[in-house]
């Protein structure tokens, strides 16, 4: 699987420094249109990733990581980088239906995933 090319950096405040950032290319299932910072889960059958919704029953209800860049897989499966490690601003992430920062953080802790959701303190 080839690595996707990331050509620009947009300092949008999604990533909070202090925790190693880890991204890995994965396959996004055809039909998905995802934005940077969106929570994804892995579909058990096929192993592809889609937006994570807590009511899903296909494996994707389990939070796996955050999309590292906007991805449009409406025309077919796409390879895209997903953050599987790092700290992220709670106000910048996009969570699916019925997920909250607290429930997602709890899922990451239960899986021993090096992903953290933080709230920035006003300066």
C-alpha positions as CSV (number, residue, x, y, z in Angstrom):
1,X,0.0,0.0,0.0
2,X,1.6,3.3,-1.0
3,X,1.9,6.1,1.4
4,X,-0.3,9.1,0.7
5,X,1.3,12.4,-0.2
6,X,0.6,15.3,2.1
7,X,1.6,18.5,0.4
8,X,0.4,21.3,2.7
9,X,0.2,22.0,6.4
10,X,-2.6,23.9,7.9
11,X,-2.0,24.9,11.5
12,X,-5.6,24.6,12.5
13,X,-5.1,23.7,16.1
14,X,-6.3,20.1,15.9
15,X,-3.0,18.7,17.2
16,X,-1.9,19.5,20.7
17,X,1.8,19.1,21.2
18,X,3.4,17.1,24.0
19,X,2.4,13.6,22.8
20,X,4.1,11.9,19.9
21,X,2.0,12.1,16.7
22,X,1.6,8.8,14.9
23,X,-0.1,8.5,11.5
24,X,-0.6,5.4,9.4
25,X,-2.1,5.1,5.9
26,X,-5.3,3.0,5.9
27,X,-8.1,2.3,3.4
28,X,-11.2,4.5,3.6
29,X,-14.3,2.7,2.4
30,X,-15.9,3.8,-0.8
31,X,-18.7,6.3,-0.2
32,X,-17.1,8.1,2.7
33,X,-16.3,11.8,2.7
34,X,-14.3,12.7,5.8
35,X,-12.8,15.9,7.1
36,X,-9.5,16.4,9.0
37,X,-10.1,15.6,12.7
38,X,-13.0,13.3,12.1
39,X,-13.2,10.2,14.3
40,X,-13.1,6.9,12.4
41,X,-13.6,3.2,13.3
42,X,-12.6,0.0,11.5
43,X,-15.3,-2.1,9.9
44,X,-14.7,-5.7,11.0
45,X,-15.6,-7.2,7.7
46,X,-13.0,-6.0,5.2
47,X,-10.9,-3.9,7.6
48,X,-11.6,-0.6,6.0
49,X,-12.3,2.6,7.9
50,X,-15.5,4.8,8.0
51,X,-16.8,7.6,10.2
52,X,-17.4,6.2,13.7
53,X,-21.0,6.3,15.0
54,X,-21.7,4.8,18.4
55,X,-24.9,3.1,17.2
56,X,-23.1,1.2,14.4
57,X,-22.8,-2.6,14.8
58,X,-20.1,-3.3,12.2
59,X,-17.0,-2.7,14.3
60,X,-16.8,1.0,13.3
61,X,-18.5,2.0,16.5
62,X,-15.2,1.5,18.3
63,X,-13.1,4.7,17.9
64,X,-9.8,3.9,16.2
65,X,-8.3,7.3,15.3
66,X,-8.7,10.7,13.6
67,X,-8.5,11.6,10.0
68,X,-5.2,13.5,9.3
69,X,-6.5,15.2,6.1
70,X,-9.7,15.7,4.2
71,X,-10.6,12.7,2.2
72,X,-13.2,12.1,-0.5
73,X,-13.8,8.4,-1.1
74,X,-17.1,9.0,-2.8
75,X,-15.8,7.6,-6.1
76,X,-14.1,4.5,-4.6
77,X,-11.9,3.3,-1.7
78,X,-9.1,5.7,-0.9
79,X,-5.9,5.4,1.1
80,X,-5.5,8.2,3.6
81,X,-3.5,8.9,6.8
82,X,-5.2,8.3,10.1
83,X,-3.7,9.5,13.4
84,X,-3.4,6.5,15.8
85,X,-1.3,8.5,18.3
86,X,-1.3,12.0,19.6
87,X,-3.2,14.6,21.6
88,X,-6.1,16.5,20.0
89,X,-8.1,19.6,20.8
90,X,-11.7,18.6,21.9
91,X,-13.0,21.7,20.2
92,X,-11.4,20.8,16.8
93,X,-12.3,17.1,16.5
94,X,-15.5,15.9,14.7
95,X,-17.3,13.1,16.5
96,X,-20.1,10.9,15.1
97,X,-23.6,10.6,16.5
98,X,-23.7,9.9,20.3
99,X,-19.9,10.0,20.7
100,X,-18.6,12.6,23.2
101,X,-15.0,13.5,24.1
102,X,-15.4,11.6,27.4
103,X,-16.7,8.4,25.8
104,X,-14.1,8.5,23.1
105,X,-11.3,9.1,25.6
106,X,-12.6,6.2,27.6
107,X,-12.6,3.9,24.6
108,X,-9.0,5.0,23.8
109,X,-8.0,4.2,27.5
110,X,-9.7,0.8,27.3
111,X,-7.8,0.0,24.1
112,X,-4.5,1.3,25.6
113,X,-4.4,3.6,22.5
114,X,-1.9,6.5,22.7
115,X,-4.6,9.0,21.7
116,X,-5.8,11.8,24.0
117,X,-8.5,14.4,23.8
118,X,-7.7,17.6,25.6
119,X,-9.4,20.9,26.2
120,X,-7.2,23.9,25.6
121,X,-7.1,26.4,28.5
122,X,-7.7,30.0,27.5
123,X,-4.7,32.2,27.7
